[in-house]
Amino acid sequence: MGKEFIEIFEKWADTYDSSLTKDIEYKEVFRGYDQILDSVANKAFGEVVEFGPGTGNLTVKLLELGLSVTGIEPSPAMRKLADEKLKGKAVVKDGDFLSFTVEKKPDVFVSTYAFHHLTDKEKAEAITLYSNLLSSSGKIVFADTMFRSEEEYEKAKAAASQSGFHNLAADLAREYYSTIPKLKGMLEENGFTATFTRLNEFVWIMEGIKLQ
Ligand SMILES: C[S@@+](CC[C@H](N)C(=O)[O-])C[C@H]1O[C@@H](n2cnc3c(N)ncnc32)[C@H](O)[C@@H]1O
């Protein structure tokens, strides 16, 4: 479930890190990438589970903060690159947002640029699952592209097409970018307080703190 985009990452893995600064179409999506990862890492504590670590850039930052991290990554090519970067300091296991195993009770679930691979129905299922697994006062801290409304989402698709950014326009149409009101509702229905902070034109940090 939610793994229909893995082929894209199998092909992209080897050039992923270098493409972040080079691809003109995704310039705004990845603007401030390093600070976005820092902002997520700085909100984490204790036992951290990271979904879709890709090549392991956020994982490195979490480890530098002295946190214990388990990565859950469905793409074998990405897992290989993450293993090379992390040199055994964190385990990156096969799995996905909805199907994974953890050894210890997680304090925080983190993710960057990945939650939009789940449909809204799957996102709601995932948040219910995390609510049941988290320690009390545990958190979900996900940075991803999201929109304030369906209208804003439609405008972003049109703007990408008008700029001739056909890959970005196709991506926005194909994958499951959500709106903040929907995500806020999913968090609150599952007993989290929800805050959203904008980091560039596309990316927001969604932070859900589990109420005791
Ligand atoms: C755009 S990359 C982001 C990588 C990294 N988190 C970063 O910020 O650079 C998306 C990652 O999500 C992974 N992914 C795709 N579908 C997923 C799913 N259903 N569950 C977990 N990870 C998924 C991909 O394999 C890829 O590694």
The ligand as a Gaussian input file, in Angstrom:
#p B3LYP/6-31G(d) Opt

LIG

0 1
 C       11.579000      12.404000      -2.372000
 S       12.324000      11.085000      -1.505000
 C       12.737000      11.861000       0.043000
 C       13.974000      11.250000       0.677000
 C       14.423000      11.917000       1.976000
 N       13.426000      11.762000       3.011000
 C       14.734000      13.368000       1.766000
 O       14.118000      14.222000       2.422000
 O       15.612000      13.673000       0.944000
 C       10.925000      10.070000      -1.041000
 C       11.324000       8.797000      -0.323000
 O       10.122000       8.155000       0.139000
 C       10.205000       6.773000      -0.153000
 N        8.838000       6.238000      -0.248000
 C        8.024000       6.151000      -1.320000
 N        6.861000       5.559000      -0.990000
 C        6.928000       5.284000       0.328000
 C        6.042000       4.648000       1.267000
 N        4.837000       4.206000       0.903000
 N        6.461000       4.507000       2.561000
 C        7.669000       4.977000       2.945000
 N        8.555000       5.575000       2.095000
 C        8.183000       5.733000       0.809000
 C       10.987000       6.712000      -1.459000
 O       11.529000       5.430000      -1.704000
 C       12.043000       7.783000      -1.204000
 O       13.154000       7.274000      -0.546000

